[in-house]
Amino acid sequence: MGALGDEEFRAEVRAFIAAELPSDMASRTLLGYHPHKPDVEFWTAKLDKRGWAALNWPVEYGGTGWSITKRHIFDEECYLAGCPAVNPQAFHLVGPIIYAIGNEAQKNFFLPKIRSGEHFWAQGFSEPNAGSDLAALQTRAVREDDEYIVNGQKIWTSEAQYCDWVFCLVRTSTEGRKQAGISFLLVDLKAPGITIRPIIGIEGGHVLNEVFFEDVRVPVANRIGEENEGWTYAKQLLGAERTFSAVVPRCKGLAVRTRAIASRDGSKGRGKLIDDPHFARRLAQLEIELMAHEATLARVVAEEEAGVNQHSPTPSILKVKGTELLQKLGALAIEALGDSAIPDYPEADYLLDPPNDAPGAPAAYGVVSDFLYHRSATIYGGANEVQRNIIAAQLLRA
Amino acid sequence: MELHFLPTEEQAMLRDSVRRWAAGRDVRAAGDQQVDWAYGAEQGWLMAGLPEEAGGLGGSDADSAVIAEELGRALVRTGFVESGMVAAQLLLAIAPERAEEIAMGGVQPVLAHDEPGMRACYLNVTTRAENVEGGWKLSGRKSAIVGTPTSLVVSARMPDAAVGLFEISAEDAPLRSYETFDGRTGGELTLEATPAELLLVGKPAESALLEAIDRALVLESAEALGAMEAAFDMTRDYLMTRKQYGQLIGEFQALRHRIADMFIELEQARSILVIGLGGLAGSNPQERARLAAATRARVAQAGQFVCGQAIQLHGGIGVTDEYPVGHFFKRITAFAARHGGEARQVERFAELS
C-alpha cells in the first residue's frame, strides 16, 4: 500500500506497464545506470500514444490533467517497474514554462515535439561562477535586429550531448539588481557557435556537460515572455515542481533493492545478512524514516491540492530529507554487498549486456555507480544548505 | 598499554621523505604500480615496521602507519599496506629464511583470506585443504584481493578442521583480476583442487593470521586517515577561495560549522589510530583485535563523513572525475565497504569486550 491511496488507478497503471514495457528494458533501467536514450525514446512514444507522456500538463496542451496525487502514484509505479524516465528537463521544466508564459507559436511548435519525444531538452542555468548564486550569471545576449547574439558558458548541463534544445537564462541587461537583467531563451543546440564538452562524473558516467556559446544567433521569437523578466519565470518554474524533489520512488526502490541484496544466500556466512538482527534493524530504521518521509510527501500534496498551509516550508523539507535518505540507503546497499561492491562495474559494460565473466555478484551491478552519482543529489536543484536557509527564512519571518 | 602521541624524530623524517616523493603525483591516476613497488622496496618501506631481529629496520607498526598515511594522502594505488606491510610480514614471520627476497620486494605477496559473505567473521574459513598423494590441494573462493601479487598466502580449513596457511604462486593461481571502483587492482580467486605449499598449521597459523588481519585493519585505517586529511585540506582551501553571493563561501556560518565538524571527525580518526597502534604493539591478542576493530570502525565513520562533506562543500565540481576530491571519497567508500563495514567492526568490538 502506498500512502497516496487510489488503488484502482494504481492497478490501471500497473496493467499498462505490464503490457507495454519490454522486460529487458525494465531490468536494464533497474540497474541504476544513467538513462539510455533509445529506451527513453521508446517509452516516451508508448506513453504519448496512451496520452500519458505529459502527465503534469493540463489537458488542453495534451497533458493528463491529473491531480498531484495521481502523478505521484504514476511516478512511483513507473519507477519501481523499471520504466525509463521521460526527459525531465522537457516535461517538467521547459514544457510548463512554454504553456504558461510562451506565445501561441511557441506552444504550437514545441509542445507536441516534447510529448512525442522528438525534442529532448537541456537546462542552461548554472555557470562556473553562478551556482547557488544563480542570479550572478554572466552569459550575455545582445540584441541585434530580430536576433540575440549569445556569448558565454553554461555548466552542469545534464544530458546536453543528446538533447536537441537548451533553455537558458541569459543576461540582457546589467542595469539594476542582478535578478532584473535576465531573459529566458530557447536555443537550438545545433546552432552554429555551440560547443558541448563532456564532464565525466565520479561514477564514471557522462551525464554532465559544459556548453559554450560563441556568437550564437537566437531569433528573438525564441524568447519566452518579456525581455529582462526571465528570473521571474525561472522562479515560477522551480516553484511548480516543488513536491517532485522528494525522490520517494527512488528511495523505495533502493530500500527494496537493499533488502534483496541482504536476502541472498551466503550474504553472511552460509546464511543471509538480513537474518542478522543488527543489519535488519538498521535497514528497518531507514525504512521507517522513508515511511515518515513518504507520509510527509502525501500530506504536503494533500495540502497543495486543498490550497491550505501554502506558506509552510515543507516542500524544502522534502528535498532535504529525500536526498539525504537516498544517500544513506545507498551506503547501506554497499555495506550489504560487502566485498562484492568493490569491483568497478562500468556503465558502458553493464547498460546493455553484462559480460559473462563479470566479477562479484550480479546483485552489485550499478549499485556503487548509483551511490556515487547521487552524491550530487544534495547539491543540485538548490543545494541542501540553500534549502535549509529557505526553511529557516520561512520559519523565522517576523 | 603504551601510547605514542608524538612522532619520533625518525618518524617525522620518514613522513617528510614519503610526502616529498608523493607530492608531484596525480591523485586521480593509478600510476605505474611496478615502479612504485620497486621504489618503496628500495626505500625500505616494506621493512620499516619490522624490528632488526626480524630482518627489518628496527621500526614498528607506527613507522609503517606513518608511511601508510602519506600513501593515503596521495591515493597511491599500489598495495604497499596489503602486500608490503601485512602479507610480507606474515610470510617473513613464517619463513625467516626468505627475508632478503621479501625485503627487496622480490616477492609481492597478498593475503587471500576473505571469502564472499565472510563479513569479518575471520575464522569462518570455508576453503578446504585436502591431502592428495602427499601434496596439498585447495578448493574454495577468496575475494577482495587487492594488489598485483606474485604470491598468494591462502588460508584454508584442514581435514582436522584446524586453520592452515598455504602459499600459491600467482602463476599457478586462477586469479580473476578487475579494476576496483576506486581505481585499484582487485581480484578474486576460485580454487578447484589447486596445488598449494603448506606454510603453517593449527594454532600458530591461526595466531599469525589474526595478527596479520589486525595489522591490515589498523594500517589501512592509517591510509584512510591520509586520504581524509587530503580531502579536508582541499576543502579548507576551497572555502577560502570560492566566492558566491559576493563573498567567500567560507564566510557562511553553515559552512564554517561544517568544516569545524569535519575537523572534529578528522581528529577523532587521528586519535583512534594511536589506540590501534598501541594494540598492535601490545602482547594481548584479544585486546589487539578489540582495538583494531575500534580503529577500523571509527576511522570508517569519520572518513565517510569527512570525504562526503568534502564533496558537498565543493558543490558541482566535487562530483566530477576531473577534480581530485571525489577520488578520496571513492577510496574511503571502498575502505568502508571492506571487512564487513563499520557496523560489523563495531559488533566485533562488542564481541571482544
Interface residues (C-beta under 8 A of the other chain):
Chain A: S126 N129 G131 S132 D133 A136 I155 W156 I199 I200 G201 I202 G204 L208 G266 S267 K268 G269 R270 L273 H278 F279 R282 Q327 A331 I334 E335 L337 G338 D339 S340 A341 I342 P343 D344 Y345 D357 P359 G360 A361 V368 S369 F371 L372 Y373 R375 S376 T378 I379 Y380 A383 N384 E385 R388 N389
Chain B: D114 P116 G117 M118 R119 C121 N124 T126 S143 A144 R176 Y178 E179 T180 F181 G183 G186 E188 K243 Q244 Y245 G246 F252 A254 L255 Q304 G308 I311 Q312 G315 G316 G318 V319 T320 D321 E322 G326 H327 F329 K330 T333 A334 A336 A337 R338 G340 G341 E342 A343 E347
